[in-house]
Amino acid sequence: MRMMTEPDHLFMLRQGTEAWNAWREANPSFRPNLRDANLSGTNLAGAFLRGADLRKAKLSRAILSNAILGGSELSGADFSGANLSRASLNKATMRDTDVCRANLSEANLPASFPSSRKISRAAAEPHEARITSAAFSATM
């Protein structure tokens, strides 16, 4: 089994959500490596990103509504100003993840949320992040 390189993963993701999701369905054993990727402002609505390595990725102002990020490694990622409404983040690791000004309404968040200073600040200050009707869950 050939492991794809990060440039291959970025190339596939930039083909659009429909192409990305079809690729993920055809390759369920691959764990996408998008570590340090700059995806700021990218429309990833509905993207199947379960189990992806998105450590230190730049996703500020990205559209991730209805995205599936469960089991993903999101530590150090920048989601500031991103739209994560209705996103599934079950069992995602979110240490030092920046969600300031992010829309987390109706998102399914990990049970450990908030676990870092940046997340805590966002959760404690409603004007910094919208967290309405969010579900906190440890299950996928």
C-alpha angles and dihedrals in degrees: 000000000000118000113221119230123238093257089056091051092048090048091052093047092050090057087075138264095284093053092042093051091047090051091049091049091051092045106037095158095060117101105208114234107211096147113154090002117155105228097150112155093005119145105235097155109159094004117159100230098151111153094006121151102235097157111157091357118156108234100152112152090003118148107235100155111152090005118149109229099154114146092011125140104239100160113144092005120144112229094158110152091000123143107237096158112152090000119148112231099162113156091359116148108235109174112158090354114161113224098157111149090003121142107236097162113149090358119147103232131193116265089242092061117148100036104137137054094251093049092043091053091050093048093045094049110053092193089062097055133009107232104166124154090354118162119221109210140159095202131086 
